[in-house]
Amino acid sequence: MADIRSLPALADRRPLTSPQVTLSALPEGTVLQVIAGPKTPDLTRLAGEAGLVARAIAPGQWFLVGNRPTAHQDMRRLLAMLEPDASGIDQSHGRVRMLMEGPMAAAVLSKGTAVDLDPTVFPPGTTAATLVGHVSAHLTRLDNEAFEITVLRGFAAALWDDLALMCAEYL
Amino acid sequence: MASLVPCPHCGSRPKEEFTVKGAALKRPSPEAGADAWFDYVYLRDNPRGGYEEYWHHTAGCRRWLIVDRDTATHQVTSCRDAASASAKEHGA
């Protein structure tokens, strides 16, 4: 019988590592996009209960992300808890997350985006939906020297190659 | 064209992240008549100075914004979410 397991979008990209900057693919776990009305449920609590973390995208929109896949039953329970003030759309298949870290991570990323990545303006925990090169991406600063980059699955390989080129001077 | 647009949700962003729709005009009432609707749909001023336009932050928060910019100096004087602009001012 044919093997129909899905292959991670960045399965053939080896992590880039150097003391200055590292680039690696995060596990394709859970990405749940949430759209809320004027009354937003307590997403930090709901996400925490499901083992996920909430990341703001835009007014009334969030990603709930986690490194582990969410079982069908748990996902159904979470989606039910979001209603009626919010709705969730499972994007685990549609978004790919990467991690860039190291002392030069912000310098590398600022070659591609116009977001001010100075830690005083963009401190750990802040997020931004922006362009990296010509590709729409979502940035989260996890730490002073660590960024999570979320991108549409079909753009993941292209963005990886762009980021690899931006990293090249530090590898 | 303005290079940096102060998005009320995302902060200062380059124009490449946006899509411009065009002048933000007051929508005529449904019964306003063919002439008023023809004006609204087809006729545009081309002023030198302040001009209000709908901009969509396509590669950012994906919100529709009303950007008030000077067509001569490219200075952006205000930028607000189109949903927060009063219905009276800009129609439904």
Chai-1 contact restraints between the chains, C-beta under 6 A:
chainA,res_idxA,chainB,res_idxB,connection_type,confidence,min_distance_angstrom,max_distance_angstrom,comment,restraint_id
A,A58,B,C61,contact,1.0,0.0,6.0,A-B,restraint_1
A,A58,B,R62,contact,1.0,0.0,6.0,A-B,restraint_2
A,P59,B,H9,contact,1.0,0.0,6.0,A-B,restraint_3
A,A114,B,P14,contact,1.0,0.0,6.0,A-B,restraint_4
A,A129,B,G60,contact,1.0,0.0,6.0,A-B,restraint_5
A,L131,B,E17,contact,1.0,0.0,6.0,A-B,restraint_6
A,L131,B,A59,contact,1.0,0.0,6.0,A-B,restraint_7
A,S136,B,A59,contact,1.0,0.0,6.0,A-B,restraint_8
